[in-house]
Amino acid sequence: MAQPNPLTTPPPGADTQLVPGHVEHAEAHSGAFPPFETSGFLSQLIWLALAFGLLYYLMDKVALPRIQAILHARAERLRADLDQAQAMKAEADAAGIAYETALRDAQGKARDIAQTTRNELAAEADAKRKALETELNAKLATAEATIRARTGAAMGNVRSIAGEAASAIVERLTGQAPDSATLDRALDATAH
């Protein structure tokens, strides 16, 4: 017989009434745990085998092929993406090399153009400088010739001015004008 459950059985001397339906319910639960009862063990094994077989069949024919197809599609997509990324990387590397080559070529051309421009500007400036020097030398020669001519003319005038001044000084000091031969001799003596 089953032991009384202390949680559901009232203590002795408690004021309780038994309900007629409760007695039947309590007696129905007095046996062992239903899955462990040996009387229904064979039917439970049969249902277990049928449920396992049905589950195995559904997994084998429906769920696993879908999962396998999904995994295969994912692997193919990953492989395609990796191949595409590798191709893009190769293209990017080739574009980078082409860019570097184009940049080096452009820098070389820029240096050549700059050097050519510098050389042209230097040649042009040198030509202008030489033309200006030639022009200035010609003007300088003309100016020197003019200065010499004017100096010569001035020196010629200096002799006559000096003669007139000396004649005026002698006349003032002595009261009479000197003769021109004496004046010319005195001027010649001072010039040397």
GIVEN-V237589 format. One line per field, one symbol per residue. ss: DSSP state (~ for helix, > for strand, _ for the rest). phi: phi as a letter, one per 20 degrees, with the letter a starting at -180 (. if undefined). psi: psi as a letter, one per 40 degrees, with the letter a starting at -180 (. if undefined). Layout:
ss=???
phi=???
psi=???
This chain:
ss=___________________~~~~~~~~~_____~~~_~~~~~~~~~~~~~~~~~~~~~~~~~~~~~~~~~~~~~~~~~~~~~~~~~~~~~~~~~~~~~~~~~~~~~~~~~~~~~~~~~~~~~~~~~~~~~~~~~~~~~~~~~~~~~~~~~~~~~~~~~~~~~~~~~~~~~~~~~_____~~~~~~~~~~~~_
phi=.effefedefffneecdeefffffffffefeffgfefffdffffffffffffffffffffedfffffffffffffffffffffffffffffffffffffffffffffffffffffffffffffffffffffffffffffffffffffffffffffffffffffffffffffffencefeffffffffffffe
psi=iiihhedehiiheigiihhdddddddddeeaihddehededddddddddddddddddddddcddddddddddddddddddddddddddddddddddddddddddddddddddddddddddddddddddddddddddddddddddddddddddddddddddddddddddddddddeihiidddddddddddd.
